[in-house]
Amino acid sequence: MAAPDQEVVPKYRRILLKLSGEAFSGGAEFGIDPSVSTRIARQVKRVTSMGVGVAIVVGGGNIWRGAEAERHGMDRATADYAGMLATVINALSLQDALEREDVTTRTQTAIPIQQVAEPYIRRRAIRHLEKGRVVIFAAGTGNPYMTTDTAAALRAIEIDADALLMTKNNVDGIYNADPRRDPKARKFDTLTYLDAINMRLEVMDATALSLCLENKLPIIVFDLLAERSIERAVLGEPIGTLVSSEKRDE
């Protein structure tokens, strides 16, 4: 057993954490559950205390679902811009939760909303991380037709993150079917990028996966609600599913 004062060495020194909008709603269908934001903030605080740089991309599905609005006749680009604004609300909520835990935080948006957040500037974001600040990226890429998964992959590459951490709600990794509906669904401990693309697994959209493939950015998919989930992923403990260039023996 390690000594109590033994230094914990994380496997990843800089991460991009992708949080779905649904994660903020807790058990509700819509809205923000403050207890969830607080739980995330406390985990992030423990990770930053290890010296890990943390950037976060947030979704907005707990407030606005553009695909559903489009099905009701709304213009797709307009629906997507509304979704970007929803991510800003989640980002500000998480920023407040982090700051209440004494974690210095900056929110940057891909569309200018300078009254509430900084504009996204890559070099400034990296400088914040170097100073130990958490950076939250909101408003996706700033472009319609692009998901927040794509934004997460893009921002991770831009800030030179060591890994992209994809959180799921009550699902502890990637399966060959929905484990909440199919009791025989099989979990993958590891996958290659090409496996995930070719098998059409619902890891993230194909654009985001392709970006990770081209830049050899490892993806860890895990259950956000699991005990110490973010910390365990950062430490390199076996959690969830690892998507990378090579598939390890299982």
C-alpha positions in Angstrom: 0.0 0.0 0.0 1.3 3.4 -0.9 2.3 5.8 1.9 -0.4 8.4 2.7 1.9 11.2 1.6 3.0 9.5 -1.6 2.5 11.7 -4.7 -0.2 10.6 -7.0 1.1 10.7 -10.6 -1.7 11.2 -13.2 -1.3 9.5 -16.6 -2.7 12.5 -18.4 -1.3 16.0 -17.7 -3.9 17.9 -19.7 -7.4 16.7 -20.5 -10.5 17.8 -22.3 -13.7 16.7 -20.5 -16.8 16.5 -22.6 -20.1 16.9 -20.6 -23.4 16.3 -22.3 -26.2 18.7 -21.6 -28.2 15.8 -20.2 -25.6 15.4 -17.5 -26.6 18.7 -15.9 -30.3 17.7 -15.5 -29.6 14.8 -13.2 -32.7 12.6 -13.1 -35.0 15.3 -14.6 -35.9 15.6 -18.3 -34.8 19.2 -18.6 -33.1 21.9 -16.6 -30.1 22.1 -14.4 -29.7 20.1 -11.1 -27.3 22.2 -8.9 -26.2 19.1 -7.0 -24.9 17.6 -10.3 -22.9 20.8 -11.1 -21.4 20.7 -7.6 -20.5 17.0 -7.8 -18.7 17.7 -11.1 -17.0 20.7 -9.7 -15.6 18.8 -6.7 -14.2 16.1 -8.9 -12.6 18.6 -11.2 -11.1 20.4 -8.2 -9.4 17.1 -7.1 -8.1 16.6 -10.6 -6.6 20.1 -10.8 -5.0 19.6 -7.4 -2.9 16.8 -9.0 -1.5 19.4 -11.4 -3.7 18.3 -14.3 -4.8 21.0 -16.8 -8.6 20.7 -17.3 -10.7 22.1 -20.2 -14.3 21.3 -20.5 -16.8 21.3 -23.4 -20.5 21.4 -22.5 -23.5 20.3 -24.5 -27.0 21.9 -24.2 -29.5 19.1 -24.6 -31.0 19.7 -21.1 -32.2 23.1 -22.3 -32.6 22.9 -26.1 -32.8 20.0 -28.5 -32.2 21.3 -32.0 -33.0 18.1 -33.8 -36.4 18.1 -32.2 -37.0 21.7 -33.2 -36.0 20.9 -36.7 -38.5 18.1 -36.9 -41.2 20.6 -36.0 -40.1 22.7 -39.0 -37.5 25.1 -37.6 -34.6 26.0 -39.8 -31.7 23.8 -39.0 -29.1 26.6 -38.7 -31.4 28.6 -36.4 -32.0 25.6 -34.3 -28.3 25.0 -34.0 -27.6 28.6 -33.0 -30.2 28.3 -30.3 -28.5 25.2 -29.1 -25.2 27.1 -28.8 -26.8 29.6 -26.5 -28.1 26.7 -24.3 -24.5 25.5 -23.9 -23.6 29.0 -22.6 -26.2 28.7 -19.9 -24.7 25.3 -18.8 -21.2 26.7 -18.9 -22.0 29.6 -16.7 -23.8 27.3 -14.2 -20.7 25.1 -14.1 -18.3 28.0 -13.8 -20.3 29.2 -10.8 -20.1 25.8 -9.2 -16.4 25.6 -9.8 -15.8 29.1 -8.3 -17.8 28.2 -5.2 -15.3 25.4 -4.8 -12.5 27.9 -5.1 -11.4 26.8 -8.6 -10.4 29.7 -10.8 -12.3 29.3 -14.0 -12.7 31.0 -17.4 -15.5 30.5 -19.9 -14.8 31.1 -23.5 -17.5 31.1 -26.2 -17.2 30.4 -30.0 -19.7 33.2 -30.6 -19.1 36.6 -29.0 -21.0 37.2 -25.8 -18.5 39.4 -24.1 -20.8 40.6 -21.3 -20.7 37.1 -19.8 -17.6 35.2 -21.2 -14.4 35.6 -23.1 -14.3 35.0 -26.9 -12.5 31.8 -27.8 -8.8 32.5 -28.4 -6.6 29.5 -28.5 -3.4 31.0 -27.2 -5.4 32.6 -24.3 -7.0 29.3 -23.4 -3.7 27.6 -23.3 -2.3 30.4 -21.1 -5.2 30.0 -18.7 -4.4 26.2 -18.5 -0.7 26.9 -17.9 -1.7 29.1 -15.0 -3.8 26.3 -13.5 -7.2 27.7 -14.4 -10.1 25.5 -15.7 -11.3 26.6 -19.1 -14.9 25.9 -20.2 -15.6 26.1 -23.9 -19.2 26.9 -24.8 -21.2 27.5 -28.0 -19.7 24.5 -29.8 -17.5 25.4 -32.7 -19.6 28.5 -33.4 -20.9 26.9 -36.6 -24.3 25.2 -37.3 -24.3 21.6 -38.4 -21.5 20.8 -36.0 -22.1 18.9 -32.8 -20.5 19.6 -29.4 -18.7 16.2 -29.9 -16.9 17.7 -32.8 -16.2 20.8 -30.7 -14.7 18.7 -28.0 -12.4 16.8 -30.4 -11.4 20.1 -32.1 -10.7 22.0 -28.9 -8.8 19.0 -27.4 -6.5 19.0 -30.4 -6.1 22.7 -30.4 -5.0 22.9 -26.7 -2.8 19.8 -27.1 -4.7 17.7 -24.6 -3.4 14.2 -23.8 -6.8 12.6 -23.8 -10.5 13.3 -24.5 -12.8 12.2 -21.7 -16.3 11.5 -22.9 -18.9 11.1 -20.0 -22.1 9.2 -20.3 -25.1 9.0 -18.0 -25.6 5.6 -16.3 -23.6 3.8 -19.1 -20.1 2.7 -18.1 -18.6 2.6 -21.6 -19.2 1.6 -25.2 -21.5 -1.4 -25.9 -22.5 -3.2 -29.1 -26.1 -2.3 -28.3 -27.9 -0.1 -25.8 -27.3 -1.8 -22.4 -30.4 -0.1 -20.9 -32.6 -1.9 -23.5 -30.6 -5.0 -24.3 -29.4 -7.1 -21.3 -27.2 -9.1 -23.7 -25.3 -6.0 -24.8 -21.5 -6.5 -24.7 -19.2 -3.9 -23.4 -15.9 -3.1 -25.1 -12.9 -2.4 -22.8 -10.8 -1.1 -25.8 -11.6 -0.2 -29.4 -9.7 1.3 -32.3 -11.0 4.4 -34.0 -11.7 2.4 -37.1 -13.6 -0.2 -35.2 -15.8 2.5 -33.7 -16.4 4.1 -37.1 -16.9 0.9 -39.0 -19.2 -0.7 -36.4 -21.3 2.6 -36.3 -21.1 2.6 -32.5 -22.6 5.6 -30.8 -19.4 6.9 -29.4 -19.5 10.3 -31.0 -20.2 11.6 -34.5 -18.0 10.5 -37.4 -16.4 13.9 -37.8 -15.2 14.0 -34.2 -14.0 10.4 -34.4 -12.1 11.2 -37.6 -10.4 14.2 -36.0 -9.3 12.0 -33.1 -8.0 9.3 -35.5 -6.0 11.7 -37.5 -4.4 13.2 -34.5 -4.1 10.0 -32.4 -6.0 11.5 -29.5 -7.1 8.8 -27.1 -10.8 8.8 -26.0 -12.0 7.4 -22.7 -15.8 6.8 -22.5 -17.1 6.3 -19.0 -20.1 6.8 -16.6 -19.9 10.3 -15.1 -22.0 9.1 -12.1 -19.5 6.4 -11.1 -17.5 7.0 -7.9 -14.4 9.2 -8.6 -14.9 8.6 -12.3 -13.0 11.6 -13.7 -10.1 11.1 -11.2 -9.8 7.4 -12.1 -9.8 8.2 -15.8 -7.1 10.8 -15.4 -5.0 8.4 -13.3 -5.2 5.8 -16.1 -7.2 3.3 -14.0 -9.3 0.8 -16.0 -12.6 2.5 -16.4 -15.1 2.6 -19.2 -13.8 2.1 -22.8 -10.6 3.3 -24.3 -10.6 4.2 -28.0 -7.2 4.6 -29.4 -4.9 3.6 -32.3 -4.3 0.1 -31.1 -6.6 -2.4 -29.4 -5.1 -4.0 -26.4 -5.7 -7.7 -25.6 -8.8 -8.0 -23.5 
